[in-house]
Amino acid sequence: MPRSRALLRLASGPGSAAGGPAGESTSSTARIVRAITDAIVERRLMPGTKLAEQQIADIFEVSRTIVRQALNQLSRDRLVTLAPARGAFVSQPSVDEARQVFEARRMIETSLVRRLCAVVNDAQVAELRRHLHLEAAAVGRHDVPGRTRLLAEFHTALARTLGNQVLAELLEDLLSRCSLIALMYQSSHAAEHSAAEHVALVDAIERRDARAAARLMEAHLDAVEHSVRLDARAPDLTTILRGAAGRAPARG
């Protein structure tokens, strides 16, 4: 998608709210932050996309000062890179950063589900089941942005079920960065597989089986990480051209 079109779609994504009055500076800044974050999570904004201040200001009908405030916040969240004399761009995480993000998620989320098994009640399990139903519906109708958002929200839903808002916000940050990683390194992990793994996790949580839940969470995150090609090497030009030269007919 051309970069200008990707930016314009910020105003039409499910999580954005580009219409209406600008309101106070704080609410307008938060609106822009949420719209850009949602566009990244739902894979509508690609890594490296230039975020032109004036264009965003026009979309949201706010001043460039407010846009700058939003971009600075996104930069602190590591979703946006601010380059001197060049402007703002959607971040492009390195391979090392990607590995560290998955390592952090494994440490946090395996402990999370262990703790959840000890305190969860039947009503909370039913709420998680309702989320799984929404996931399955989005997967079934091939709603790519919707299923991407719901598959990510499942993990923050676990933290909120535990009643830990700080943990939920931390996971939101890690999941946003995971979306950038998947965009850059071309995850092939099927949405159907993730949804099925989420069902198995909730089954273990409902049984209050902490050991199984932790094992399933670790396996789930391992599967997602392995489907992201972090070890892909840049193609060697000599090897590629030598092979092509051997197949091509001589021209003279």
Protein Blocks (a to p, Z undefined) as FASTA:
>chain_A
ZZklmmmmmmmgmkbcfeccebjmklmmmmmmmmmmmmmmnopacghiacdfklmmmmno
pafklmmmmmmmmmmnopaccdehkbpcdddddfklmmmmmmmmmmmmmmmmmmmmmmpc
fklmmmmmmmmmmmmmmmmnopaklmmmmmmmmmmmmmmmnopaklmmmmmmmmmmmmmm
mmmnopabdfklmmmmmmmmmmmmmnopaklmmmmmmmmmmmmmmmpcfkbccddfklmm
mmmmmmpccdZZ
